[in-house]
């Protein structure tokens, strides 16, 4: 069975068409995830993500 063809644009489309608030949340979550990867941290980030969402929604 052949793999479906997925372009980079298809993958990024939900992000690029999201509201400004959603884009801001995604960007900030990606930043904290990158920081955690750089530090090799394994702790949960749920509280940090919840804090980001609350700040953006205010």
N, C-alpha and C positions, 0 to 999 in steps of 0.2 A: 504494500500500500504506500503510495507516494506521500511525502510530507506536504502539508499545505504551505503555500508560499506566503510568508509574512514579511512585510517590509518594515523598516524602522519607523516610517510614518504611521503605519497601522498601530504599532505598539504605543507610540507617543500621542496619538490622536485623543484618547480620553483625557490625558493630562492637559494638552494644549487647548482643548475645548471646554475645560472645567472653569468654574468661576474663579475669580481672583483669589477668593478666600481659600478655596480648595487647593489651588496651585501653591499658595503660601504655606499651607499645612504640609503638603507633599514635600516642598523644598526644605522646610525646617526639619521634618522627620528624616529626610535623606541626609541632612547635615549631621544630626545626632548619631545616626547609624554609621556614617563614615568615621566620625570621631571614635565611636566604640570599636570599630574594626581596627582603626589605627592603634588603639590602646590595647587591643585584644581582650576587651571586656566581654563578659558573658552574662552580666546581670540583665534582668528584664527592663524594658523601656516603657512599659505601659503607662506608668505615672507621668513620665516625661511627655509622651504623646498626648495623654489626656490634658496636661497643662497647656501644650501648644494649641490644641483644639479650642480649649476654653478661652485662651488669649485672643485667638483669631476671631472667634464667634462674637466676642463682646462688642 
